[in-house]
Amino acid sequence: MTAPSDLRRRVDAAIGVIRSHTDFAPRVGIILGTGLGALADQIEVVASVSYSVIPGFPVPTVETHSGRLVFGLLGGTPVVAMQGRFHVYEGYSLQEVTFPVRVLKALGAETLVVSNACGGMNPDWAAGDLVLLDDHINLLGGNPLSGPNADDFGPRFPDMSEPYDRGLQRLAKDFAAELDITLRCGVYVAWTGPALETRAEYTMLRRLGADVVGMSTVPEVIVARHMAMPVLGIGIITDECFPDTLEAVDLSKIIATAMQSEPDLTRLIAGVVKEL
């Protein structure tokens, strides 16, 4: 557990190292999920910094998470993109998983965009569909805000009535319609992993009200909202998780599906970010 004063020192130390590489001031922070790192190729890159040199940043252990901050312009808007994120199943604490979000905010990012690969449990949706996150359920067994509150970052009891910003959702829906991209809208549930869910677990999660399931995103969104950052969340359904017709899935298939839909995700996020 990190004391509030220690958290501030750790954030300041990370900022100091990053600023020794670039003084670029981002306005939007972007977190790229599994199989979605190519969005960084659309950024007019000004600088990049490896996680390995930033104090407090873990090192990703998952395939396709390259592990660097990319600074530059996306649609003319100054952004910083996390090319690779961290997960509880890698052995990191919720505070470690979300530490980079604190740093993005301290760098100047006012808005957070999160993307992910997720399993689809809504029978009306299909693999490859994009999903606009409207709400979430936290089943990770903990909360990144547990422990003494860091008052200079946010309140003890942050409101979560609107974890995903309505205005950003409207922008995403408008651009999806303009670009002729199918965009679903639903509830994401965070599962610890790394094992995929059983048929009974998918049935339970669906009955709880979730449309898609993944192993990330929720902790980052909680910390962003703690700091009053508006959040846009978009996922790609990479596998269909219907209990009665469930098939074995491996990571290579999940990544391949994510990469097939990534161009639409890239166009959609770029369109929204251009307006910010």
Residue pairs with C-beta under 8 A, 6 or more apart in sequence:
1 95
1 146
1 147
1 148
2 10
2 95
2 147
3 148
4 148
4 149
4 150
4 151
4 152
4 153
7 102
7 150
7 153
8 150
8 152
10 55
10 56
10 99
11 56
11 99
11 102
11 103
11 106
12 106
13 55
13 56
14 54
14 55
14 56
14 57
14 99
14 103
14 106
15 103
15 106
15 107
17 49
17 53
17 54
17 55
18 49
18 54
18 69
18 103
18 107
21 47
21 49
22 46
22 47
22 49
22 71
24 46
24 47
24 71
24 72
24 78
24 80
25 78
25 107
25 108
26 71
26 78
26 79
26 80
26 104
26 107
26 108
26 109
27 77
27 78
27 79
27 108
27 109
27 110
27 111
27 276
28 74
28 77
28 78
28 79
28 80
28 109
28 110
28 111
28 112
28 113
28 273
28 276
29 79
29 80
29 81
29 82
29 101
29 104
29 105
29 107
29 109
29 111
29 112
29 113
29 229
30 39
30 74
30 79
30 80
30 81
30 82
30 112
30 113
30 114
30 115
30 269
30 273
31 81
31 82
31 85
31 100
31 101
31 112
31 113
31 114
31 115
31 220
32 39
32 40
32 81
32 82
32 83
32 84
32 85
32 115
33 85
33 114
33 115
33 116
33 117
33 214
33 216
33 217
33 235
33 236
33 258
34 62
34 63
34 64
34 65
34 116
34 117
34 254
34 255
34 258
35 64
35 117
35 236
35 238
35 254
35 255
35 256
35 257
35 258
35 259
35 262
36 64
36 115
36 116
36 117
36 236
36 258
36 262
36 265
37 64
37 65
37 66
37 83
37 84
38 259
38 262
38 266
39 81
39 115
39 262
39 265
39 266
39 269
39 270
40 70
40 81
40 83
42 74
42 266
42 270
43 70
43 72
43 73
43 74
43 79
43 81
44 72
44 73
44 74
45 70
45 71
45 72
46 71
46 72
46 73
47 71
47 72
48 68
48 69
48 70
48 71
49 68
49 69
49 71
50 67
50 68
51 57
51 58
51 59
51 60
51 67
51 68
51 69
51 84
52 59
52 67
54 69
54 103
56 96
56 99
56 103
57 99
57 100
57 103
58 86
58 90
58 92
58 96
58 97
58 99
59 67
60 66
60 67
60 84
60 85
60 86
60 90
61 90
62 84
62 87
62 90
63 251
63 255
64 84
64 255
65 83
65 84
65 85
66 83
66 84
67 83
67 84
68 83
68 84
69 80
69 81
69 82
69 83
70 80
70 81
70 83
71 78
71 79
71 80
72 78
72 79
73 79
74 81
74 269
74 270
74 273
74 274
75 270
75 271
75 273
75 274
76 274
77 273
77 274
77 276
79 109
79 273
80 104
80 107
80 109
82 100
82 104
85 97
85 100
85 216
85 220
86 92
86 96
86 97
86 100
87 97
87 193
87 194
87 215
87 216
88 94
88 97
88 140
88 192
88 193
88 215
88 219
89 192
89 193
89 194
89 215
94 140
94 142
94 143
94 144
94 146
94 219
95 144
95 147
97 144
97 219
97 220
98 144
98 219
98 220
98 222
98 223
101 112
101 220
101 223
101 224
101 227
101 229
102 153
102 223
102 227
104 112
105 153
105 224
105 227
105 229
109 229
110 229
110 230
111 165
111 168
111 229
111 230
111 231
111 232
111 276
112 220
112 221
112 224
112 229
112 230
112 231
112 232
113 231
113 232
113 233
113 234
113 269
113 272
113 273
114 133
114 217
114 220
114 221
114 231
114 232
114 233
114 234
115 233
115 234
115 235
115 236
115 265
115 269
116 188
116 214
116 216
116 217
116 233
116 235
116 236
117 214
117 235
117 236
117 238
117 254
117 255
117 257
117 258
118 131
118 188
118 212
118 213
118 214
118 235
118 236
118 237
118 238
119 196
119 197
119 202
119 212
119 213
119 214
119 237
119 238
119 239
119 240
119 241
120 126
120 127
120 129
120 131
120 211
120 212
120 237
120 239
120 240
120 241
121 202
121 205
121 206
121 210
121 211
121 212
121 213
121 241
121 242
122 184
122 186
122 206
122 211
122 212
123 242
125 131
125 184
125 211
125 237
126 237
126 240
127 237
127 238
127 239
127 240
127 257
128 236
128 237
128 257
128 260
128 261
129 182
129 184
129 236
129 237
129 261
130 176
130 181
130 182
130 183
130 184
130 234
130 235
130 236
130 237
130 261
130 264
130 265
130 268
131 183
131 184
131 185
131 186
131 188
131 211
131 212
131 234
131 235
131 236
131 237
132 164
132 169
132 172
132 173
132 176
132 183
132 184
132 185
132 186
132 233
132 234
133 164
133 186
133 187
133 188
133 217
133 233
133 234
133 235
134 164
134 169
134 185
134 186
134 187
135 163
135 164
135 187
135 188
136 163
136 164
136 187
136 188
136 189
136 190
136 217
136 218
136 221
136 233
137 187
137 188
137 189
137 190
137 205
137 208
137 209
137 210
137 218
138 190
138 218
138 219
138 222
139 189
139 190
139 191
139 192
139 205
140 190
140 191
140 192
140 218
140 219
141 192
143 219
143 222
144 219
144 222
144 223
145 158
145 222
145 223
145 226
149 155
149 156
153 226
153 227
154 225
154 226
154 227
154 228
155 226
158 222
158 225
158 226
159 225
160 222
160 225
163 221
163 222
163 225
163 231
164 221
164 231
164 232
164 233
165 230
165 231
165 232
167 230
168 230
168 231
168 232
168 272
169 185
169 232
171 232
171 271
171 272
171 275
172 183
172 232
172 234
172 268
172 272
173 183
173 185
175 181
175 267
175 268
175 271
175 272
176 182
176 183
176 268
178 271
179 264
179 267
179 268
179 271
181 264
181 267
181 268
183 268
184 211
184 237
186 210
186 211
186 212
187 209
187 210
187 211
187 212
188 210
188 211
188 212
188 213
188 214
188 217
188 218
188 233
188 235
189 205
189 208
189 210
189 212
189 213
189 214
190 213
190 214
190 215
190 216
190 217
190 218
190 219
191 197
191 201
191 205
191 213
191 214
191 215
192 215
193 215
194 215
196 249
197 205
197 213
197 241
199 243
199 246
200 243
202 213
202 241
202 242
202 243
202 246
203 243
205 213
212 235
212 237
213 241
214 235
217 233
217 235
221 231
221 233
224 231
225 231
232 269
232 272
234 265
234 268
234 269
236 257
236 258
236 261
236 262
236 265
237 257
238 253
238 254
238 255
238 257
238 258
239 249
239 253
239 254
239 257
